[in-house]
Amino acid sequence: MSKVRDLKRGVWGLLERAPDLSSLYRGLEAFPPRKAVSPLIGAFCHREERVRWWAILGLGYVTARIAEEDLEAARIVIRRLMWMLNEESGGMAWGAPEALAECLYQHRGLAAEYTPILVSYLRPDGNLLEFPPAQRGVAWGIGRLAEKERERLLAEEAPRYLLPVLDSSDLAAAGLAAWALKRLGVVPEEKLPRLRELAFSDYTVHFFDGRELRNYRVGDLAREILEAADGREPLSGDQGTP
């Protein structure tokens, strides 16, 4: 039991003190990948948001290392995350959709197998997650994965299933859907009125954007996709309602 506690203490200590992603990855090299999985998943519920994000990103890195040695062992990690998102598990752990996406981001073989599953969590005919924090996680995951697997996500019609999230009353989910659509290179014509509405929101959402953890105004995320639309003028501050 003490070895388990020592392992958790070591992994969590790294998550709490790592100043950046490179330091986190280097630090994780000191732990056996398979043994680091449970402490990392446990840290999804850490009181500090930065630590929770480091745990998500760290799990993706560790799972990719596992996959290089034993793909089936990595699949077990993925299935564990899927179970956490299953109603039968008795609850939805924060960070599970983000972690699933990060595992796919870190390993192309896993992405080939499980990208349809990630998208299915927004599909009414699939495994739709209606809880707004879960939708935030899936939207972020699609945006993150778009950096490496854009064509695969387009083939799975990810933009189509992001559109209802864009309409969500949960502004964090809506903002992350806008961010994901921008990274997919898709500007939905039918949602331009909604994007213009969101463009004046001061609500902030904190997430890892591929380079750093930072706060984004939902309005800025909406403006970015609007301004990326061909032939469209950037919005001026005198339009819409604050």
C-alpha positions in Angstrom: 0.0 0.0 0.0 2.8 2.4 0.8 4.3 1.9 -2.7 0.9 2.9 -4.2 0.8 6.0 -1.9 4.4 6.8 -2.8 3.7 6.5 -6.5 0.7 8.8 -6.2 2.6 11.3 -4.1 5.4 11.3 -6.7 3.1 11.8 -9.7 1.0 14.4 -8.1 4.1 16.2 -6.8 5.3 16.4 -10.4 1.9 17.7 -11.6 1.9 20.4 -8.9 5.4 21.7 -9.6 6.0 21.2 -13.3 6.3 24.7 -14.8 5.6 23.7 -18.4 4.7 20.8 -20.6 8.3 19.9 -21.5 9.1 19.6 -17.8 6.0 17.5 -17.2 6.9 15.1 -20.0 10.5 14.8 -18.8 9.4 14.2 -15.2 7.0 11.4 -16.3 9.9 9.5 -17.8 10.9 8.6 -14.3 7.7 6.6 -13.7 6.7 3.2 -15.3 4.1 4.3 -17.8 1.4 1.7 -16.8 1.8 2.5 -13.1 1.4 6.2 -13.7 -2.0 5.8 -15.3 -4.1 5.6 -12.1 -2.5 8.5 -10.3 -2.9 10.7 -13.4 -6.6 9.8 -13.7 -7.0 10.4 -10.0 -5.6 13.9 -10.5 -8.5 14.8 -12.8 -10.3 15.8 -9.6 -7.4 17.8 -8.1 -8.5 21.1 -6.5 -6.2 23.1 -8.8 -7.3 23.5 -12.4 -3.7 23.7 -13.8 -2.9 20.4 -12.1 -6.0 18.8 -13.6 -4.9 19.9 -17.1 -1.4 18.6 -16.6 -2.9 15.3 -15.6 -4.9 15.1 -18.8 -1.9 16.0 -20.9 0.3 13.7 -19.0 -2.0 10.8 -19.4 -2.0 11.3 -23.2 1.8 11.2 -23.2 2.0 8.2 -20.9 -0.6 6.3 -22.9 1.3 6.9 -26.2 4.4 5.4 -24.5 2.4 2.4 -23.5 1.0 2.0 -27.0 4.5 1.9 -28.5 5.2 -1.2 -26.4 1.8 -2.8 -26.2 -1.1 -1.4 -28.1 -3.6 -3.6 -26.3 -2.5 -2.2 -23.0 -3.1 1.3 -24.3 -6.6 0.2 -25.5 -7.3 -0.8 -21.9 -6.6 2.8 -20.8 -8.9 4.1 -23.5 -11.6 1.7 -22.5 -11.2 2.9 -18.9 -11.9 6.5 -20.0 -14.8 5.3 -22.0 -16.2 3.5 -19.0 -15.9 6.8 -17.0 -18.1 8.4 -19.6 -20.7 5.6 -19.5 -23.9 6.2 -17.5 -23.5 2.7 -16.0 -20.3 3.9 -14.3 -22.4 5.9 -11.9 -20.9 9.3 -12.7 -19.0 11.4 -15.2 -15.5 12.2 -14.1 -14.2 15.6 -15.1 -11.4 15.3 -17.6 -12.3 12.0 -19.2 -13.3 13.3 -22.7 -10.3 15.6 -22.7 -8.0 12.8 -21.7 -9.5 10.4 -24.4 -8.8 13.1 -27.0 -5.3 13.7 -25.8 -4.5 10.0 -26.0 -5.6 10.1 -29.6 -3.6 13.2 -30.3 -0.5 11.6 -29.0 -0.7 8.3 -30.9 -1.9 8.0 -34.5 -2.8 4.3 -34.2 -5.2 5.1 -31.3 -6.6 8.0 -33.3 -7.3 5.7 -36.2 -9.3 3.4 -34.0 -11.1 5.8 -31.6 -11.8 9.1 -33.4 -15.3 7.8 -34.3 -15.9 7.1 -30.6 -14.8 10.7 -29.6 -17.2 12.2 -32.1 -20.0 9.8 -31.1 -20.2 11.6 -27.7 -21.8 14.5 -29.6 -24.1 12.4 -31.8 -27.8 12.0 -31.0 -27.6 8.6 -32.6 -24.4 7.7 -30.8 -23.2 8.2 -27.2 -24.5 11.7 -26.8 -23.3 13.4 -23.6 -25.8 16.1 -22.6 -24.0 17.3 -19.4 -22.4 20.7 -20.4 -19.0 20.0 -18.8 -18.8 16.8 -20.8 -19.7 18.7 -24.0 -17.0 21.2 -23.2 -14.5 18.3 -23.0 -15.5 16.7 -26.2 -15.5 20.1 -28.1 -12.0 20.8 -26.7 -10.9 17.3 -27.7 -12.1 17.7 -31.2 -10.3 21.1 -31.5 -7.1 19.6 -30.0 -7.2 16.6 -32.3 -7.8 18.7 -35.3 -4.2 19.8 -35.2 -3.1 16.3 -36.3 -6.3 14.5 -37.5 -8.3 17.2 -39.3 -9.2 15.0 -42.3 -10.3 12.1 -40.1 -12.5 14.4 -38.0 -14.1 15.8 -41.2 -14.7 12.3 -42.4 -16.6 11.6 -39.1 -18.6 14.8 -39.7 -17.3 16.4 -36.5 -18.4 19.9 -37.5 -22.0 18.8 -38.0 -22.1 17.5 -34.4 -20.4 20.6 -33.0 -23.2 22.9 -34.2 -25.7 22.1 -31.4 -22.9 22.7 -28.8 -22.5 26.2 -30.4 -26.1 26.9 -29.4 -25.6 25.7 -25.9 -26.6 28.1 -23.0 -23.3 27.0 -21.4 -21.0 29.7 -22.8 -17.9 27.7 -22.1 -19.2 24.8 -24.3 -20.3 27.2 -27.0 -16.9 29.0 -27.0 -15.0 25.7 -27.2 -17.2 24.6 -30.1 -16.3 27.8 -31.9 -12.6 27.2 -31.2 -12.9 23.6 -32.5 -14.7 24.7 -35.7 -12.0 27.3 -36.4 -9.3 24.6 -36.0 -11.3 22.4 -38.4 -11.4 25.2 -40.9 -15.2 25.2 -41.0 -17.4 28.3 -40.8 -21.1 27.2 -40.6 -23.2 29.7 -42.6 -26.3 28.8 -40.7 -24.6 29.6 -37.4 -23.3 33.1 -38.3 -26.0 34.8 -36.3 -25.2 32.7 -33.3 -21.5 33.4 -33.7 -22.2 37.2 -34.0 -24.1 36.9 -30.8 -21.3 35.1 -29.0 -18.8 37.6 -30.3 -19.9 40.1 -27.7 -19.7 37.8 -24.7 -17.2 38.6 -22.0 -17.4 35.1 -20.4 -14.0 33.5 -20.1 -13.0 29.9 -20.4 -9.6 28.5 -19.3 -8.1 25.7 -21.4 -4.9 24.4 -23.0 -4.7 25.8 -26.6 -1.9 23.6 -27.9 0.8 25.9 -26.5 -0.2 27.1 -23.1 -2.9 27.2 -20.5 -4.7 30.5 -20.6 -8.0 32.3 -20.3 -10.0 33.1 -23.5 -13.0 35.4 -23.8 -15.8 33.5 -25.6 -16.3 36.6 -27.6 -12.7 36.4 -28.9 -13.1 32.8 -29.9 -16.3 33.6 -31.8 -14.6 36.6 -33.5 -11.7 34.5 -34.7 -13.9 32.2 -36.6 -16.0 35.0 -38.0 -12.9 36.9 -39.2 -11.6 33.7 -40.8 -14.6 33.5 -43.0 -13.7 34.4 -46.6 -14.9 37.8 -47.7 -16.2 38.8 -44.3 -15.3 41.9 -42.4 -14.2 41.7 -38.8 -16.9 42.8 -36.4 -16.7 46.3 -35.0 -17.4 47.1 -31.4 -20.6 49.0 -32.1 -22.5 45.9 -33.4 -24.7 43.7 -31.4 -25.5 43.7 -27.7 -22.7 43.6 -25.1 
